[in-house]
Amino acid sequence: MPPTTDSIRAFLDYLSHEAAASPLTIETYQSDLRSFTTYAEERLGEPFVPSEGDLDLVRGWLSVKLDEGLKASTVGRCLTSVRSFYRHLLKTGQIKRNPIQALRPPKAARPLPVYVPTEDMEQMLSEEVDPTDWRAVRDHLILTMLYECGLRRSEIAGLRDQAVDTTERQLKVLGKGRKERIVPFGKGLAEEIEAWRHLRTSIFGTTESFFVSSKGTPMPPRAVYQVAHAALATVPNLSRRGAHVLRHTFATDMLNSGADLMLLRELMGHSSVSTTVRYTHTSFEQLKKLYAAHPRAARTPRDDRSDGD
């Protein structure tokens, strides 16, 4: 097995067993490192062995990614994957210096979060579901929990049955960095959860995972994305359709209803409040649209009348 393959495998093992990275993170790192290695070997014309002189190689690979039309944020993630790999090589003594430690990702303007309008969200969740169709019941519950609890797709996929407490009406969610948080939910969702539990047990028996596939095995995050994507297909004017859109909708609607920013941060499992603050901009955009309906919203400056001080 080539040295680079050994190094990558050791790095991925480290992520899994010591860094406690999520399966989705490991899969992403593996894909990025495979892409970089392929580029390096095509450029060098020989098997690639990482070294302290790889700065130009990494720069070239990132340039190709930008030329392919990838977003700056995606290219930044690619750099993060490779930089972490080189950091591990340095830590394990395979190189003496990290050649890309100071390399900075391309700057990107962060777009405002995409959210589903309230009326579309209500219509989606109020659709009739056949209570005997396990897949329909499961998928509707996934959509409801994404929206009512603001979970990530990986958190939905990783939810254990024992972490869902309908008596206390709360979830124990394992988020990014394996940080646990408690997320409350309402009576309506508790009833829907128990209906799913009963149906799931009657078909698959007792399972450790709360959501399961057709084989009774845990649902992968990709399957959660597909459920959300299919449900959002009929919602107009969305630039993105996936599980995260429902998480964004949860945050936006919470703020529009007067939720405290710091409490919302806790509910969403954000490590920094700056991430949560992004949703205040979306909320303000909604307020501006509402104000546009005011009869004097479109008046010109000459229509102004002084009220005095």
C-alpha positions as MATLAB code, in Angstrom:
seq = 'MPPTTDSIRAFLDYLSHEAAASPLTIETYQSDLRSFTTYAEERLGEPFVPSEGDLDLVRGWLSVKLDEGLKASTVGRCLTSVRSFYRHLLKTGQIKRNPIQALRPPKAARPLPVYVPTEDMEQMLSEEVDPTDWRAVRDHLILTMLYECGLRRSEIAGLRDQAVDTTERQLKVLGKGRKERIVPFGKGLAEEIEAWRHLRTSIFGTTESFFVSSKGTPMPPRAVYQVAHAALATVPNLSRRGAHVLRHTFATDMLNSGADLMLLRELMGHSSVSTTVRYTHTSFEQLKKLYAAHPRAARTPRDDRSDGD';
ca = [
       0.000    0.000    0.000;
       1.455    3.440   -0.972;
       2.776    5.595    1.893;
       0.201    8.314    1.240;
      -2.661    5.820    1.484;
      -1.270    4.605    4.819;
      -0.965    8.188    6.078;
      -4.514    9.070    5.067;
      -5.920    5.911    6.625;
      -4.072    6.643    9.883;
      -5.415   10.200    9.841;
      -9.001    9.029    9.278;
      -8.616    6.481   12.088;
      -7.424    9.292   14.342;
     -10.478   11.385   13.438;
     -12.795    8.483   14.175;
     -11.304    7.100   17.385;
      -9.503   10.015   19.051;
     -11.063   13.207   17.691;
     -14.579   11.694   17.801;
     -15.443   13.250   14.443;
     -18.834   12.458   12.933;
     -19.109    9.925   10.067;
     -20.116   12.767    7.742;
     -16.979   14.754    8.643;
     -14.751   11.724    8.083;
     -16.395   11.038    4.733;
     -15.827   14.654    3.674;
     -12.159   14.622    4.711;
     -11.607   11.339    2.896;
     -13.155   12.698   -0.303;
     -11.099   15.918   -0.164;
      -7.836   14.071    0.494;
      -8.530   11.631   -2.329;
      -9.114   14.580   -4.668;
      -5.902   16.306   -3.568;
      -3.814   13.140   -3.886;
      -5.152   12.485   -7.389;
      -4.298   16.049   -8.430;
      -0.803   15.836   -6.921;
       0.016   12.550   -8.661;
      -1.256   13.791  -12.022;
       0.833   16.945  -11.697;
       3.969   15.179  -10.468;
       3.660   12.151  -12.731;
       4.615    9.844   -9.874;
       3.247    8.529   -6.562;
       2.682   11.384   -4.134;
       4.457   11.465   -0.778;
       3.596   14.441    1.486;
       6.505   16.711    2.413;
       7.385   20.167    3.713;
       7.553   21.483    0.123;
       3.916   20.933   -0.840;
       2.675   24.530   -0.585;
       2.569   25.069   -4.366;
       0.808   21.736   -4.850;
      -1.942   22.683   -2.429;
      -2.277   26.156   -3.941;
      -2.550   24.629   -7.411;
      -5.215   22.175   -6.278;
      -7.282   24.931   -4.656;
      -6.971   27.052   -7.817;
      -8.327   24.166   -9.884;
     -11.259   23.875   -7.490;
     -12.051   27.578   -7.921;
     -11.705   27.274  -11.710;
     -14.204   24.403  -11.614;
     -16.732   26.854  -10.222;
     -16.819   25.654   -6.621;
     -17.913   28.224   -4.070;
     -15.231   29.901   -1.995;
     -16.751   28.336    1.118;
     -16.403   24.848   -0.392;
     -12.799   25.512   -1.388;
     -12.176   26.746    2.150;
     -13.503   23.457    3.470;
     -11.140   21.591    1.108;
      -8.238   23.568    2.558;
      -9.384   22.744    6.092;
      -9.324   19.024    5.268;
      -5.815   19.116    3.830;
      -4.465   21.435    6.529;
      -5.756   19.069    9.217;
      -4.072   16.178    7.429;
      -0.713   17.977    7.367;
      -1.150   18.960   10.999;
      -1.557   15.272   11.828;
       1.544   14.409    9.781;
       3.502   16.973   11.815;
       2.104   15.676   15.089;
       3.077   12.088   14.245;
       6.579   13.062   13.108;
       6.105   12.300    9.408;
       7.032   15.870    8.465;
       9.012   18.492   10.398;
       6.962   21.531    9.354;
       3.400   22.117    8.183;
       3.883   23.788    4.772;
       0.323   25.132    4.548;
      -0.254   26.301    8.123;
      -0.332   29.962    7.055;
      -2.354   29.386    3.867;
      -5.642   31.271    4.049;
      -8.922   30.222    2.401;
     -10.564   32.423   -0.259;
     -12.932   34.994    1.175;
     -16.624   34.464    0.597;
     -19.662   36.526    1.398;
     -21.903   34.376    3.540;
     -25.401   34.255    2.057;
     -28.363   34.797    4.312;
     -29.970   31.561    5.500;
     -32.742   30.243    3.248;
     -36.027   29.645    5.049;
     -39.520   28.388    4.187;
     -42.374   30.916    4.518;
     -44.705   30.122    7.411;
     -47.727   29.386    5.230;
     -45.743   26.901    3.102;
     -44.365   25.265    6.228;
     -47.828   24.865    7.722;
     -49.178   23.415    4.484;
     -46.338   20.895    4.297;
     -46.780   19.655    7.856;
     -50.587   19.592    7.741;
     -50.755   17.120    4.846;
     -52.581   13.875    5.627;
     -50.358   10.873    6.382;
     -51.471    7.238    6.194;
     -50.919    6.000    9.781;
     -50.165    2.474    8.503;
     -47.456    3.603    6.044;
     -44.286    3.423    8.152;
     -42.154    5.331    5.665;
     -44.672    8.176    5.345;
     -45.054    8.375    9.135;
     -41.271    8.395    9.598;
     -40.646   11.025    6.916;
     -43.353   13.345    8.252;
     -41.869   13.066   11.741;
     -38.395   13.844   10.393;
     -39.713   17.020    8.750;
     -41.563   18.000   11.918;
     -38.521   17.488   14.150;
     -36.223   19.363   11.775;
     -38.588   22.327   11.902;
     -39.860   22.210   15.496;
     -36.523   21.292   17.126;
     -34.023   22.911   14.729;
     -31.855   19.801   14.416;
     -29.093   19.117   11.918;
     -29.497   16.147    9.562;
     -26.597   14.341   11.271;
     -28.328   14.868   14.628;
     -31.577   13.400   13.296;
     -29.708   10.417   11.843;
     -27.746    9.858   15.061;
     -30.718   10.189   17.414;
     -30.979    7.204   19.752;
     -34.360    5.931   20.887;
     -33.498    6.332   24.572;
     -32.610    9.990   23.951;
     -36.217   10.807   23.013;
     -38.251   11.363   26.193;
     -41.957   11.986   25.595;
     -42.710   12.164   29.342;
     -40.393   15.128   29.907;
     -40.866   16.143   26.257;
     -37.185   16.625   25.521;
     -34.428   15.307   23.270;
     -30.819   14.620   24.217;
     -29.006   15.634   21.069;
     -25.366   14.887   20.279;
     -24.189   17.808   18.158;
     -20.952   18.984   16.586;
     -17.861   18.072   18.574;
     -19.989   15.450   20.344;
     -21.468   18.161   22.570;
     -24.754   17.123   24.153;
     -27.652   19.540   24.487;
     -31.266   19.281   25.613;
     -33.989   20.347   23.171;
     -37.610   20.609   24.393;
     -40.681   19.889   22.274;
     -44.472   20.172   22.525;
     -47.378   17.814   23.164;
     -48.317   17.463   19.502;
     -44.840   16.285   18.595;
     -44.809   13.914   21.583;
     -47.941   12.212   20.252;
     -46.428   11.907   16.778;
     -43.250   10.426   18.277;
     -45.182    7.761   20.180;
     -47.198    6.859   17.063;
     -43.934    6.336   15.154;
     -42.413    4.312   17.996;
     -45.401    1.973   18.083;
     -45.390    1.492   14.306;
     -41.606    1.060   14.126;
     -41.574   -1.541   16.904;
     -44.402   -3.508   15.294;
     -42.365   -3.791   12.078;
     -38.700   -3.776   13.120;
     -38.837   -4.737   16.795;
     -36.732   -2.906   19.377;
     -34.073   -0.653   17.825;
     -31.338    1.502   19.344;
     -31.769    4.144   16.652;
     -34.854    6.319   16.732;
     -35.124    6.574   12.939;
     -34.428    3.478   10.844;
     -34.144    2.496    7.187;
     -36.157   -0.191    5.401;
     -33.698   -2.754    6.793;
     -34.176   -1.601   10.373;
     -30.689   -0.076   10.433;
     -29.862    3.540   11.382;
     -30.706    6.134    8.737;
     -27.633    7.795    7.207;
     -27.537   11.627    7.127;
     -27.839   11.536    3.341;
     -31.234    9.829    3.636;
     -32.441   12.595    5.970;
     -31.345   15.152    3.379;
     -33.294   13.293    0.687;
     -36.467   13.296    2.795;
     -36.246   17.069    3.263;
     -35.265   17.715   -0.358;
     -38.272   15.772   -1.668;
     -40.676   17.583    0.670;
     -39.324   21.023   -0.296;
     -39.450   20.329   -4.043;
     -42.867   21.986   -4.365;
     -42.007   25.092   -2.334;
     -41.344   27.968   -4.768;
     -38.460   30.445   -4.727;
     -35.997   28.424   -2.649;
     -32.365   28.632   -3.750;
     -31.553   25.542   -1.665;
     -33.611   22.553   -0.581;
     -32.420   20.294    2.182;
     -32.591   19.521    5.875;
     -30.662   22.661    6.813;
     -33.345   24.856    5.239;
     -35.807   23.560    7.845;
     -33.271   24.262   10.606;
     -32.937   27.806    9.228;
     -36.730   28.105    9.210;
     -36.877   27.034   12.859;
     -34.387   29.756   13.841;
     -36.053   32.460   11.757;
     -39.527   31.704   13.102;
     -38.232   31.562   16.683;
     -36.693   35.028   16.350;
     -39.813   36.385   14.655;
     -41.776   35.124   17.661;
     -39.517   37.012   20.070;
     -37.071   34.289   21.153;
     -33.971   35.402   23.059;
     -30.846   35.205   20.897;
     -28.705   33.512   23.551;
     -31.372   30.905   24.301;
     -31.735   30.215   20.579;
     -27.982   29.699   20.415;
     -28.285   27.007   23.098;
     -31.191   25.297   21.334;
     -29.293   25.161   18.041;
     -26.003   24.057   19.540;
     -23.972   26.926   18.091;
     -20.493   27.304   19.568;
     -20.508   31.035   18.802;
     -23.357   33.535   18.992;
     -22.048   35.116   15.769;
     -23.470   32.121   13.916;
     -26.883   32.648   15.492;
     -26.793   36.385   14.748;
     -27.043   35.592   11.022;
     -30.684   34.705   11.553;
     -31.489   38.167   12.856;
     -30.749   39.500    9.355;
     -33.213   37.055    7.831;
     -35.768   38.032   10.446;
     -35.226   41.714    9.643;
     -35.739   41.004    5.940;
     -39.137   39.544    6.833;
     -39.983   42.641    8.847;
     -39.113   44.861    5.880;
     -41.412   42.819    3.629;
     -44.229   43.147    6.161;
     -43.684   46.896    6.382;
     -43.877   47.143    2.586;
     -47.606   46.402    2.920;
     -48.110   49.582    4.966;
     -50.056   52.191    2.929;
     -47.338   54.808    3.460;
     -44.357   52.506    2.945;
     -43.926   53.547   -0.699;
     -44.247   57.300   -0.192;
     -41.594   59.603   -1.616;
     -39.663   62.135    0.506;
     -41.871   65.016   -0.683;
     -44.855   63.291    0.946;
     -43.203   63.780    4.357;
     -44.919   66.028    6.839;
     -43.059   67.412    9.807;
     -44.287   66.379   13.227;
     -41.931   68.799   14.876;
     -39.756   67.622   17.699;
];
